[in-house]
Amino acid sequence: MCRCWLIGLAVVAFTPASRAGVASDCYQDENPKLAINGCTALIGQTPGAAPAYIFRGDAYRVLGEFAKALSDYTKAIEINPRDAEARYHRGIAFRKQSEFDRALEDFTSTIKIDPKAAGAYFARGEIYRERGKFNQAISDYNFAIEINPRATWAYLSRGSAYRTAGDFGRAIADYTKAIEINPMGHEAYFARANAFRDTEQYEKAVADYSLVIEMQPKDADAYNNRAWAYYSMGNPVRALEDANKSLQLRPYGADAFDTRAHVFEILGRRAEAISDYQKALRLNPDIEGSKEGLKRLGAAS
């Protein structure tokens, strides 16, 4: 949902010439503290200025002051119960506070007021996906895409829902669509590479991880995941190079230690494999692959 119309409306409705400077401070989004001061002054002069409460709430949310943000969004809703913008932003704040049920209520209310609120469909879909309700999540992403066919973020999330549900073909199709819309979006290449790896299309996975690395040379996850793809292709030399690079970028990466340990194991470098499996488990005791590796090498405690 765009602020643009709201800014114009608010300035016309609540800003006589004598208050132009205050309104300018309130409705700018570069300095949240300045916005808070401006909105507070404007609210003092015009207590019914619901947009000022929304913008002050946004500024508080940026600063992590969620209780104050929620209070301001609620005040805006009290002034105008059909303010879709206020309900949507309050839903975002509730979600940030892990109050997911209340966030769902606000996103649903936003959609009832404004059925074209693509952001609310997307935000509600995110909560459904996180809760494992993939059909509901996909339905909401569908609506978001119908409203905004170039919403790469909706394609990415719908792809993730499909992937988690095991529908890799549709996941790859969504990631590919996101890439078509934004060829420089590294997140889509990374997501598609993971789906290619899931389906044992390792050469395609390596190609996508390589594109991610070109765009994001310090992405430790891309190096680690490409190492796994090389490992799965039977190329331990390239896998070791990538695992080492991942650990160079992120020295305490448990997953990269696990990856490198697997590579050392197939290279016959038993002591180094054991050491890396142990390091991985010290950093993350729940890595099953490292536990199994130690068992295979007769080094389980």
Rosetta blueprint (number, residue, H / E / L):
1 M L
2 C L
3 R L
4 C H
5 W H
6 L H
7 I H
8 G H
9 L H
10 A H
11 V H
12 V H
13 A H
14 F H
15 T L
16 P L
17 A H
18 S H
19 R H
20 A H
21 G H
22 V H
23 A H
24 S H
25 D H
26 C H
27 Y H
28 Q L
29 D L
30 E L
31 N L
32 P H
33 K H
34 L H
35 A H
36 I H
37 N H
38 G H
39 C H
40 T H
41 A H
42 L H
43 I H
44 G H
45 Q H
46 T L
47 P L
48 G L
49 A L
50 A H
51 P H
52 A H
53 Y H
54 I H
55 F H
56 R H
57 G H
58 D H
59 A H
60 Y H
61 R H
62 V H
63 L L
64 G L
65 E L
66 F H
67 A H
68 K H
69 A H
70 L H
71 S H
72 D H
73 Y H
74 T H
75 K H
76 A H
77 I H
78 E H
79 I H
80 N L
81 P L
82 R L
83 D L
84 A H
85 E H
86 A H
87 R H
88 Y H
89 H H
90 R H
91 G H
92 I H
93 A H
94 F H
95 R H
96 K H
97 Q L
98 S L
99 E L
100 F H
101 D H
102 R H
103 A H
104 L H
105 E H
106 D H
107 F H
108 T H
109 S H
110 T H
111 I H
112 K H
113 I H
114 D L
115 P L
116 K L
117 A L
118 A H
119 G H
120 A H
121 Y H
122 F H
123 A H
124 R H
125 G H
126 E H
127 I H
128 Y H
129 R H
130 E H
131 R L
132 G L
133 K L
134 F H
135 N H
136 Q H
137 A H
138 I H
139 S H
140 D H
141 Y H
142 N H
143 F H
144 A H
145 I H
146 E H
147 I H
148 N L
149 P L
150 R L
151 A L
152 T H
153 W H
154 A H
155 Y H
156 L H
157 S H
158 R H
159 G H
160 S H
161 A H
162 Y H
163 R H
164 T H
165 A L
166 G L
167 D L
168 F H
169 G H
170 R H
171 A H
172 I H
173 A H
174 D H
175 Y H
176 T H
177 K H
178 A H
179 I H
180 E H
181 I H
182 N L
183 P L
184 M L
185 G L
186 H H
187 E H
188 A H
189 Y H
190 F H
191 A H
192 R H
193 A H
194 N H
195 A H
196 F H
197 R H
198 D H
199 T L
200 E L
201 Q L
202 Y H
203 E H
204 K H
205 A H
206 V H
207 A H
208 D H
209 Y H
210 S H
211 L H
212 V H
213 I H
214 E H
215 M H
216 Q L
217 P L
218 K L
219 D L
220 A H
221 D H
222 A H
223 Y H
224 N H
225 N H
226 R H
227 A H
228 W H
229 A H
230 Y H
231 Y H
232 S H
233 M L
234 G L
235 N L
236 P H
237 V H
238 R H
239 A H
240 L H
241 E H
242 D H
243 A H
244 N H
245 K H
246 S H
247 L H
248 Q H
249 L H
250 R L
251 P L
252 Y L
253 G L
254 A H
255 D H
256 A H
257 F H
258 D H
259 T H
260 R H
261 A H
262 H H
263 V H
264 F H
265 E H
266 I H
267 L L
268 G L
269 R L
270 R H
271 A H
272 E H
273 A H
274 I H
275 S H
276 D H
277 Y H
278 Q H
279 K H
280 A H
281 L H
282 R H
283 L H
284 N L
285 P L
286 D L
287 I L
288 E H
289 G H
290 S H
291 K H
292 E H
293 G H
294 L H
295 K H
296 R H
297 L L
298 G L
299 A L
300 A L
301 S L
